[in-house]
Every structure is written in structure tokens, then in C-alpha cells.
């Protein structure tokens, strides 16, 4: 069993267009480490006024605010996160991210098991290179 080390500045990265503009990095994924079948980890960085798409998926997702402040909307409930706050979104729950607090909103996201959102970032990054 080997150890996989993710490097932020070497990770697959993609910037989505406005109004859903966000910078997304995929740090840990089965595609990056074929021995990993358990977890995916990435970062989403948003500038004020931007938001993510609205989605729900079969896996749960943990969001951890690493910088700034913003809102996670979970099935209509608005939850403001500040630095070092976290929220878990259960499987099959509609959610979105909003940088609506006038500052950057930078989050780590963790999926277990990985569902493909991590692969989406990887694929988009590969297409843009």
C-alpha cells in the first residue's frame, strides 16, 4: 500500500465561466490514484457574487470553509459558513454554493465514496489543456 500525496499547485484545475464562475481543483481522486476507491477531495474557490450550479447526487458531501465566508444552500435552507466551519450534505440532497457575503468563499469538498464530481474537474482540466 502506497501513500498518495496531493499537491495543490500540481493538481488538475478548471475555471468555470460566469455566473457560475469558480476555480476548482481535484486533489484526490481514483483517476489520480488508481489504488484509491474510497474518497475524493477537492477545492472550490469563489469570488464575491459567484455561485455553483444546483445539484444533488447519490453520495454525501462534506464542505469545509478554508477561507472567507459564504452560503451553502441545502434544499432551500441557507447556511452561512465562515473560516473553519463545515457542513455535511446527505446523499440525494439538492445543494448549491454562493459567495454572497462580499468576500471570497474557499471550500474543501470531500466525497466518500467518490461519485464523479472529482473526475469532472479532472476531465474539464484535461480538455482545456
C-alpha positions as CSV (number, residue, x, y, z in Angstrom):
1,X,0.0,0.0,0.0
2,X,1.5,3.3,-1.1
3,X,0.8,6.8,0.1
4,X,-0.6,9.3,-2.4
5,X,0.4,13.0,-1.8
6,X,-1.7,15.7,-3.5
7,X,0.0,19.0,-4.4
8,X,-2.4,21.9,-4.8
9,X,-0.3,23.7,-7.4
10,X,0.1,20.5,-9.4
11,X,-3.5,19.3,-9.2
12,X,-5.9,19.3,-12.2
13,X,-7.7,22.6,-12.1
14,X,-10.5,24.3,-14.1
15,X,-12.2,27.7,-14.0
16,X,-15.9,27.6,-14.9
17,X,-17.5,30.6,-16.7
18,X,-19.7,33.3,-15.2
19,X,-22.2,33.4,-13.5
20,X,-21.2,30.0,-12.0
21,X,-17.5,31.1,-12.0
22,X,-15.4,29.2,-9.7
23,X,-11.9,27.7,-9.6
24,X,-12.0,24.0,-8.9
25,X,-9.0,21.8,-8.0
26,X,-9.1,18.0,-7.8
27,X,-6.6,16.9,-5.3
28,X,-7.5,13.2,-4.6
29,X,-9.4,11.0,-6.9
30,X,-9.4,7.5,-8.2
31,X,-8.2,8.9,-11.6
32,X,-5.2,10.4,-9.9
33,X,-4.5,7.4,-7.6
34,X,-5.9,4.2,-9.0
35,X,-5.4,2.4,-5.7
36,X,-8.0,4.8,-4.1
37,X,-11.6,3.6,-4.2
38,X,-12.8,5.4,-1.1
39,X,-12.6,9.1,-1.2
40,X,-12.3,12.3,-3.3
41,X,-11.0,15.6,-2.2
42,X,-11.0,19.0,-4.0
43,X,-11.1,22.7,-3.5
44,X,-13.6,25.2,-4.8
45,X,-12.6,28.9,-4.8
46,X,-15.3,31.5,-5.4
47,X,-15.1,35.3,-5.7
48,X,-17.9,37.6,-4.4
49,X,-21.2,37.3,-6.4
50,X,-20.4,33.9,-7.9
51,X,-22.3,30.7,-7.2
52,X,-22.2,27.0,-8.2
53,X,-24.7,25.0,-10.1
54,X,-27.6,23.4,-8.2
55,X,-27.1,19.7,-7.8
56,X,-27.8,16.5,-5.8
57,X,-26.1,13.2,-6.1
58,X,-26.2,9.7,-4.6
59,X,-23.2,10.3,-2.3
60,X,-22.9,12.6,0.7
61,X,-20.6,15.6,0.5
62,X,-18.7,17.4,3.3
63,X,-17.9,21.1,2.7
64,X,-15.2,22.7,4.9
65,X,-14.6,26.5,4.6
66,X,-10.9,27.2,4.5
67,X,-11.1,30.9,3.8
68,X,-13.6,33.7,3.7
69,X,-17.4,33.3,4.1
70,X,-20.3,32.2,2.0
71,X,-23.6,30.3,1.9
72,X,-24.3,26.7,1.3
73,X,-28.0,26.3,0.3
74,X,-29.3,22.8,1.2
75,X,-32.8,22.1,0.0
76,X,-33.7,25.8,0.5
77,X,-32.1,26.2,3.9
78,X,-29.4,28.8,3.8
79,X,-26.3,28.0,6.0
80,X,-23.6,30.7,6.3
81,X,-20.1,29.2,6.7
82,X,-17.1,31.1,7.9
83,X,-13.5,30.0,8.1
84,X,-13.2,26.5,9.7
85,X,-16.9,25.9,9.6
86,X,-18.2,22.7,8.0
87,X,-21.5,21.2,6.8
88,X,-22.3,17.7,5.7
89,X,-24.9,17.4,2.8
90,X,-26.5,14.0,2.9
91,X,-26.9,11.8,-0.2
92,X,-29.6,12.8,-2.8
93,X,-29.9,16.3,-1.3
94,X,-30.1,19.3,-3.6
95,X,-27.5,21.9,-2.7
96,X,-25.6,24.9,-4.1
97,X,-22.7,27.2,-3.0
98,X,-22.9,31.0,-3.0
99,X,-20.2,33.6,-2.5
100,X,-22.8,36.1,-1.2
101,X,-21.1,37.6,1.8
102,X,-18.9,40.2,0.0
103,X,-15.6,38.2,0.3
104,X,-14.0,35.1,-1.3
105,X,-15.5,31.8,-0.4
106,X,-13.0,28.9,-0.5
107,X,-14.1,25.4,0.4
108,X,-12.6,21.9,0.5
109,X,-15.1,19.3,-0.6
110,X,-14.9,15.6,0.4
111,X,-16.9,12.8,-1.3
112,X,-17.0,9.3,0.0
113,X,-17.2,7.3,-2.0
114,X,-16.2,9.4,-5.0
115,X,-19.1,9.9,-7.4
116,X,-17.6,11.5,-10.4
117,X,-17.5,15.2,-9.4
118,X,-13.8,14.8,-8.9
119,X,-13.5,13.2,-12.3
120,X,-15.5,16.1,-13.8
121,X,-12.8,18.6,-12.7
122,X,-10.1,16.3,-14.0
123,X,-11.8,15.9,-17.4
124,X,-12.6,19.6,-17.7
125,X,-8.9,20.5,-16.9
126,X,-7.7,18.0,-19.5
127,X,-10.0,19.4,-22.1
128,X,-8.7,23.0,-21.5
129,X,-5.0,22.0,-21.9
